[in-house]
Amino acid sequence: MKQTLIWIGALIVGALLGLWGLHPLDQFMEFVATVYTRLFQLLAIPTIVLTVITTMAGMGTGRNSARLFRRTLIYTLLTTFSAAAVGALLYVLIAPENLPAEIIGRGDEAVAEVSHQSFYSHILSVIPNNIIRPLLEGNVLSLLLLAFAVGIALSKLPETESKAVVMKGLQGLQDILFQLIRWLIWTLPLGIMAFSAQLLAQVSAGVAADSLGLYVLVVLGGNVIQFFVVLPLFLLSRGLHPLHVLRQMMPAVLMALFTKSSAATLPVTMDSAEQRLGVRKSVARFVLPICTTINMNGCAAFILVTSLFVMQNGGVAITLPTILLWMVVSVVSAVGNAGVPMGCFFLTLSLMSGMGAPVAILGLILPVYAIIDMVETAENVWSDSCVCAMTDRDLAESVADS
């Protein structure tokens, strides 16, 4: 409780500093925020690799690991589909109108400045052809595939002295990594203050765009409903108290809000799940790296709502079959989105370009995308936390029953 109050206090102080509007102070806070983001990104990659390798090596490919992965995948798909469904429902209810043609034209230049990556290129980039490149590029999905392969290979090796030495070395590296994470978390109130100041400075400078108000309302409204209503209902269905889980995972949710990166937040998410929520290490260190990669509730809702909005402005009739089709497309795209900077934006741009839709609208979304991305990332990490907690509860019940 004390730590949560300190974090909230840092959040308030940072907001006040951001509203002050002093340019040198804003620059300094942006520098501090960037330092913290880079430090967590530095720790996130080895965290993913080591935790997956050691967990798979210890669990093997037997009944427990299969059941753990199956539960994780089921909850991931259920929560992601529900996020897309909430976005679709809000889109129908709020029904944002088409933008004037002259406003759409203003987005052409912004879209032209955004690098474009096709969906097929993204899929190919996941398959590594060099063991060093995924580390240098921070390609989370490629690293996850490599870590799974190495972990399973270790689990299949006979119990020799060589294997024991390798396992002890990996576990030692993991212990060092988690010590560094704990030190960084101890200083995090300073980072939260800087993140908060940076955000408020951007908002007061006019980042938000009024012309896309209803669209933004649909996207953010869907995230809020998923966060505060749908995911808590999932927890209640498994006998877990939503407020308790949220309170224990609050450091990770706040960190995700300001870093806009589930991968960078992973060290805090794992520490909060193990040390605060009490999830077993074998579960947290298996489920959370996977969820960080494929459990993208906020991204699915963004792709769906944005695609419908762009297609509508391109003259496509938004019917029920169209909505259902794009719900499936958005979920599949979100699951395959991990590891790509601004992945939701790029994937939506790719999908809409292939349809000949007016992608210039995405240029108008860019000024507000930073805010949307913050909320989506916080929702993603909250969903990761829920999936982890529910999986841990399910496995505990299955052990008790047996």
Secondary structure, 3 states (H helix, E strand, C coil): CHHHHHHHHHHHHHHHHHHHCCHHHHHHHHHHHHHHHHHHHHHHHHHHHHHHHHHHHHHCCCHHHHHHHHHHHHHHHHHHHHHHHHHHHHHHHHCCCCCCHHHHHCHHHHHHCCCCCCHHHHHHHHCCCCCCHHHHHCCHHHHHHHHHHHHHHHHHCCCCHHHHHHHHHHHHHHHHHHHHHHHHHHCHHHHHHHHHHHHHHHHHCCCCCHHHHHHHHHHHHHHHHHHHHHHHHHHHHCCCCHHHHHHHHHHHHHHHHHHCCHHHHHHHHHHHHHHHCCCCHHHHHHHHHHHHHHCCHHHHHHHHHHHHHHHHHCCCCCCHHHHHHHHHHHHHHHHCCCCCCCHHHHHHHHHHHHHCCCCHHHHHHHHHHHHHHHHHHHHHHHHHHHHHHHHHHHHHHHHHHC
